[in-house]
Amino acid sequence: MQRAQGTWPIEGDATAELQPKPAESLCWTFVLANKFEIDIDLALTETRSTIQINLHATIEGTAPPGNIPTSLALALI
């Protein structure tokens, strides 16, 4: 069942097994960016900006009055 879902069992310390996964993902992202001549600095900057804009719009549109100010919420990301 787990193979069909694309997951694998964790044997032992889950943190120790999962800790290298984000770094592996980043390494492969850099490899692909280099291979396809993508300016990763520009891509990250533009993506972060888009996320902030969309998050700001979502917070403004859905936050009940009196919740965390938008500027504070955006500073947390």
DSSP file (Angstrom, degrees, kcal/mol; ACC not computed):
  #  RESIDUE AA STRUCTURE BP1 BP2  ACC     N-H-->O    O-->H-N    N-H-->O    O-->H-N    TCO  KAPPA ALPHA  PHI   PSI    X-CA   Y-CA   Z-CA
    1    1 A M     >        0   0    0      0, 0.0     4,-1.4     0, 0.0     6,-0.2   0.000 360.0 360.0 360.0 -43.9    0.0    0.0    0.0
    2    2 A Q  H  >> +     0   0    0      1,-0.2     5,-2.7     2,-0.2     4,-0.6   0.893 360.0  52.2 -64.5 -38.6    2.8    2.5    0.9
    3    3 A R  H >45S+     0   0    0      1,-0.2     3,-1.1     3,-0.2    -1,-0.2   0.910 106.4  53.8 -62.9 -40.2    4.6    1.9   -2.4
    4    4 A A  H 345S+     0   0    0      1,-0.3    -1,-0.2     2,-0.1    -2,-0.2   0.826 110.7  47.3 -62.4 -30.9    1.4    2.6   -4.3
    5    5 A Q  H 3<5S-     0   0    0     -4,-1.4    -1,-0.3    -3,-0.2    -2,-0.2   0.510 116.7-114.9 -87.2  -5.8    1.1    5.9   -2.4
    6    6 A G  T <<5S+     0   0    0     -3,-1.1     2,-0.2    -4,-0.6    -3,-0.2   0.730  77.7 116.6  78.5  21.8    4.7    6.8   -3.1
    7    7 A T      < -     0   0    0     -5,-2.7    -1,-0.3    -6,-0.2    -2,-0.1  -0.679  49.4-149.3-114.9 172.1    5.7    6.6    0.6
    8    8 A W        -     0   0    0     -2,-0.2     2,-0.1    -3,-0.1     0, 0.0  -0.968  27.3 -97.0-139.0 155.0    8.0    4.4    2.6
    9    9 A P        -     0   0    0      0, 0.0     2,-0.6     0, 0.0     0, 0.0  -0.453  31.8-129.5 -72.3 144.7    8.0    3.2    6.1
   10   10 A I        -     0   0    0     -2,-0.1     2,-0.7     2,-0.1     4,-0.1  -0.850  22.1-165.4 -92.6 121.7   10.1    5.0    8.7
   11   11 A E        -     0   0    0     -2,-0.6     2,-0.4     2,-0.1     6,-0.0  -0.922  58.4 -22.9-112.0 109.8   12.3    2.6   10.5
   12   12 A G  S    S+     0   0    0     -2,-0.7     2,-0.7     4,-0.0     3,-0.1  -0.789 123.6  19.9  98.6-137.7   13.8    4.1   13.7
   13   13 A D     >  -     0   0    0     -2,-0.4     4,-2.0     1,-0.2     5,-0.2  -0.608  59.7-162.8 -78.6 109.6   14.2    7.8   14.2
   14   14 A A  H  > S+     0   0    0     -2,-0.7     4,-2.5     1,-0.2     5,-0.2   0.891  89.3  52.6 -60.7 -41.7   11.9    9.7   11.8
   15   15 A T  H  > S+     0   0    0      1,-0.2     4,-2.3     2,-0.2    -1,-0.2   0.926 109.2  49.0 -61.7 -45.0   13.8   13.0   12.2
   16   16 A A  H  4 S+     0   0    0      1,-0.2    -1,-0.2     2,-0.2    -2,-0.2   0.877 114.7  45.4 -63.0 -37.7   17.1   11.4   11.4
   17   17 A E  H  < S+     0   0    0     -4,-2.0    -1,-0.2     1,-0.2    -2,-0.2   0.852 120.3  38.8 -74.2 -34.0   15.7    9.7    8.3
   18   18 A L  H >< S+     0   0    0     -4,-2.5     3,-1.4    -5,-0.2    -2,-0.2   0.691  93.0  86.3 -90.3 -19.4   13.8   12.8    7.1
   19   19 A Q  T 3X S+     0   0    0     -4,-2.3     4,-0.5     1,-0.3    -1,-0.2   0.853  90.2  46.7 -53.9 -42.8   16.4   15.4    8.0
   20   20 A P  H 3> S+     0   0    0      0, 0.0     4,-2.5     0, 0.0    -1,-0.3   0.662  91.5  85.0 -76.6 -11.8   18.4   15.1    4.7
   21   21 A K  H <> S+     0   0    0     -3,-1.4     4,-2.4     1,-0.2     5,-0.2   0.903  87.9  47.8 -61.0 -46.6   15.3   15.2    2.5
   22   22 A P  H  > S+     0   0    0      0, 0.0     4,-2.4     0, 0.0    -1,-0.2   0.913 113.4  49.7 -60.8 -39.1   15.0   19.0    2.2
   23   23 A A  H  X S+     0   0    0     -4,-0.5     4,-2.6     2,-0.2    -2,-0.2   0.906 109.8  50.8 -64.9 -40.8   18.7   19.4    1.4
   24   24 A E  H  X S+     0   0    0     -4,-2.5     4,-2.4     2,-0.2     5,-0.2   0.918 110.0  50.6 -60.8 -42.8   18.4   16.7   -1.3
   25   25 A S  H  X S+     0   0    0     -4,-2.4     4,-2.1     1,-0.2    -2,-0.2   0.919 111.2  48.0 -61.7 -44.0   15.5   18.5   -2.8
   26   26 A L  H  X S+     0   0    0     -4,-2.4     4,-2.5     2,-0.2    -2,-0.2   0.915 109.7  52.7 -63.2 -42.9   17.5   21.8   -2.8
   27   27 A C  H  X S+     0   0    0     -4,-2.6     4,-2.3     1,-0.2    -2,-0.2   0.933 111.4  45.7 -58.9 -46.4   20.5   20.1   -4.4
   28   28 A W  H  X S+     0   0    0     -4,-2.4     4,-2.5     1,-0.2    -1,-0.2   0.846 110.1  55.2 -67.2 -32.6   18.4   18.7   -7.2
   29   29 A T  H  X S+     0   0    0     -4,-2.1     4,-2.5    -5,-0.2    -1,-0.2   0.926 109.8  46.2 -63.2 -44.0   16.7   22.0   -7.7
   30   30 A F  H  X S+     0   0    0     -4,-2.5     4,-2.4     2,-0.2    -2,-0.2   0.887 111.3  52.3 -66.0 -38.9   20.1   23.7   -8.1
   31   31 A V  H  X S+     0   0    0     -4,-2.3     4,-2.6    -5,-0.2    -2,-0.2   0.942 112.7  44.5 -61.0 -47.9   21.2   21.0  -10.5
   32   32 A L  H  X S+     0   0    0     -4,-2.5     4,-2.4     2,-0.2    -2,-0.2   0.904 112.0  52.2 -65.1 -41.2   18.1   21.4  -12.6
   33   33 A A  H  <>S+     0   0    0     -4,-2.5     5,-3.3     1,-0.2    -1,-0.2   0.918 112.7  45.6 -60.5 -43.1   18.4   25.2  -12.6
   34   34 A N  H ><5S+     0   0    0     -4,-2.4     3,-1.3     3,-0.2    -2,-0.2   0.932 111.8  51.5 -64.4 -46.2   22.0   25.0  -13.7
   35   35 A K  H 3<5S+     0   0    0     -4,-2.6    -2,-0.2     1,-0.3    -1,-0.2   0.878 117.5  38.3 -59.6 -40.1   21.1   22.5  -16.4
   36   36 A F  T 3<5S-     0   0    0     -4,-2.4    -1,-0.3    -5,-0.2    -2,-0.2   0.233 112.4-117.5 -98.9  13.7   18.3   24.6  -17.9
   37   37 A E  T < 5 +     0   0    0     -3,-1.3     2,-0.5     1,-0.2    -3,-0.2   0.887  54.8 164.0  53.0  46.9   20.2   27.9  -17.3
   38   38 A I      < -     0   0    0     -5,-3.3     2,-1.3    -6,-0.2    -1,-0.2  -0.818  44.0-126.4 -94.5 131.2   17.6   29.2  -14.9
   39   39 A D     >  -     0   0    0     -2,-0.5     4,-2.7     1,-0.2     5,-0.2  -0.653  27.1-170.5 -76.3  96.8   18.7   32.2  -12.7
   40   40 A I  H  > S+     0   0    0     -2,-1.3     4,-2.6     1,-0.2     5,-0.2   0.837  80.8  55.5 -65.1 -34.2   17.8   30.6   -9.4
   41   41 A D  H  > S+     0   0    0      2,-0.2     4,-2.3     1,-0.2    -1,-0.2   0.939 112.2  43.0 -62.4 -45.8   18.3   33.9   -7.4
   42   42 A L  H  > S+     0   0    0      2,-0.2     4,-2.8     1,-0.2     5,-0.3   0.915 113.7  51.7 -65.3 -43.3   15.9   35.7   -9.7
   43   43 A A  H  X S+     0   0    0     -4,-2.7     4,-2.4     1,-0.2    -2,-0.2   0.910 111.9  46.5 -61.0 -42.9   13.4   32.7   -9.6
   44   44 A L  H  X S+     0   0    0     -4,-2.6     4,-2.7     2,-0.2     5,-0.2   0.916 113.3  48.8 -65.9 -43.0   13.5   32.6   -5.8
   45   45 A T  H  X S+     0   0    0     -4,-2.3     4,-2.2    -5,-0.2    -2,-0.2   0.934 114.7  44.4 -62.2 -47.1   13.1   36.4   -5.5
   46   46 A E  H  X S+     0   0    0     -4,-2.8     4,-2.4     2,-0.2    -2,-0.2   0.903 114.7  49.1 -65.5 -41.0   10.2   36.5   -7.9
   47   47 A T  H  X S+     0   0    0     -4,-2.4     4,-2.6    -5,-0.3    -2,-0.2   0.926 111.2  48.8 -65.5 -44.6    8.5   33.4   -6.3
   48   48 A R  H  X S+     0   0    0     -4,-2.7     4,-2.6     1,-0.2    -1,-0.2   0.907 111.3  50.8 -61.4 -41.3    8.8   34.8   -2.8
   49   49 A S  H  X S+     0   0    0     -4,-2.2     4,-2.5    -5,-0.2    -1,-0.2   0.923 110.7  48.4 -62.0 -44.7    7.4   38.1   -4.0
   50   50 A T  H  X S+     0   0    0     -4,-2.4     4,-2.6     1,-0.2     5,-0.2   0.913 111.5  50.1 -61.7 -43.4    4.4   36.3   -5.6
   51   51 A I  H  X S+     0   0    0     -4,-2.6     4,-2.8     1,-0.2     5,-0.2   0.921 111.0  49.2 -61.6 -44.1    3.8   34.3   -2.4
   52   52 A Q  H  X S+     0   0    0     -4,-2.6     4,-2.7     2,-0.2    -2,-0.2   0.914 111.7  48.6 -62.7 -42.7    3.9   37.4   -0.3
   53   53 A I  H  X S+     0   0    0     -4,-2.5     4,-2.2     2,-0.2    -2,-0.2   0.938 115.1  44.3 -62.4 -46.9    1.5   39.2   -2.5
   54   54 A N  H  X S+     0   0    0     -4,-2.6     4,-2.3     2,-0.2    -2,-0.2   0.886 113.8  50.2 -66.7 -38.7   -0.9   36.3   -2.6
   55   55 A L  H  X S+     0   0    0     -4,-2.8     4,-3.0    -5,-0.2     5,-0.2   0.924 109.3  51.7 -64.4 -43.9   -0.6   35.7    1.1
   56   56 A H  H  X S+     0   0    0     -4,-2.7     4,-2.7    -5,-0.2     5,-0.2   0.933 111.1  47.4 -57.3 -47.1   -1.3   39.4    1.8
   57   57 A A  H  X S+     0   0    0     -4,-2.2     4,-1.9     1,-0.2    -1,-0.2   0.894 113.0  48.9 -62.8 -40.3   -4.5   39.3   -0.3
   58   58 A T  H  X S+     0   0    0     -4,-2.3     4,-1.5     2,-0.2     5,-0.3   0.928 112.6  47.0 -65.8 -45.3   -5.6   36.1    1.4
   59   59 A I  H  X S+     0   0    0     -4,-3.0     4,-2.5     1,-0.2     3,-0.4   0.933 113.3  48.7 -62.5 -46.0   -5.0   37.5    4.9
   60   60 A E  H  < S+     0   0    0     -4,-2.7    -1,-0.2    -5,-0.2    -2,-0.2   0.866 116.1  44.4 -61.8 -35.7   -6.8   40.7    4.0
   61   61 A G  H  < S+     0   0    0     -4,-1.9    -1,-0.2    -5,-0.2    -2,-0.2   0.672 126.4  25.2 -85.1 -17.0   -9.7   38.8    2.6
   62   62 A T  H  < S+     0   0    0     -4,-1.5    -2,-0.2    -3,-0.4    -3,-0.2   0.609  87.1 106.6-124.3 -15.9  -10.2   36.2    5.2
   63   63 A A     <  -     0   0    0     -4,-2.5     3,-0.1    -5,-0.3     7,-0.0  -0.503  67.0-125.5 -74.0 130.2   -8.9   37.4    8.6
   64   64 A P    >   -     0   0    0      0, 0.0     3,-1.5     0, 0.0    -2,-0.1  -0.379  43.6 -82.9 -65.7 152.2  -11.5   38.3   11.1
   65   65 A P  T 3  S+     0   0    0      0, 0.0     3,-0.1     0, 0.0     0, 0.0  -0.267 115.5  29.3 -56.2 140.1  -11.2   41.8   12.6
   66   66 A G  T 3  S+     0   0    0      1,-0.2    -3,-0.0    -3,-0.1     2,-0.0   0.422  90.7 122.9  91.0  -1.6   -8.7   42.1   15.4
   67   67 A N  S <  S-     0   0    0     -3,-1.5    -1,-0.2     1,-0.2     3,-0.1  -0.118  77.1 -45.9 -80.6-173.7   -6.4   39.2   14.3
   68   68 A I        -     0   0    0      1,-0.1    -1,-0.2    -3,-0.1    -5,-0.0  -0.258  69.7-106.6 -53.8 131.3   -2.7   39.5   13.6
   69   69 A P     >  -     0   0    0      0, 0.0     4,-2.3     0, 0.0     3,-0.4  -0.321  25.6-120.4 -58.9 144.5   -1.9   42.6   11.4
   70   70 A T  H  > S+     0   0    0      1,-0.2     4,-2.7     2,-0.2     5,-0.2   0.883 111.8  55.9 -55.4 -42.7   -1.0   41.7    7.9
   71   71 A S  H  > S+     0   0    0      1,-0.2     4,-1.6     2,-0.2    -1,-0.2   0.881 109.4  46.5 -61.5 -37.7    2.4   43.3    8.1
   72   72 A L  H  > S+     0   0    0     -3,-0.4     4,-1.0     2,-0.2    -1,-0.2   0.918 111.6  50.8 -69.5 -43.2    3.2   41.1   11.1
   73   73 A A  H >< S+     0   0    0     -4,-2.3     3,-0.6     1,-0.2     4,-0.3   0.906 111.2  48.5 -61.2 -41.7    1.9   37.9    9.4
   74   74 A L  H >< S+     0   0    0     -4,-2.7     3,-1.3     1,-0.2    -1,-0.2   0.841 105.2  58.6 -68.3 -32.5    4.0   38.6    6.3
   75   75 A A  H 3< S+     0   0    0     -4,-1.6    -1,-0.2     1,-0.2    -2,-0.2   0.744  96.3  65.1 -67.4 -21.3    7.1   39.3    8.4
   76   76 A L  T <<        0   0    0     -4,-1.0    -1,-0.2    -3,-0.6    -2,-0.2   0.643 360.0 360.0 -77.7 -14.0    6.8   35.8    9.8
   77   77 A I    <         0   0    0     -3,-1.3    -1,-0.2    -4,-0.3    -2,-0.2   0.462 360.0 360.0 -95.9 360.0    7.4   34.1    6.4
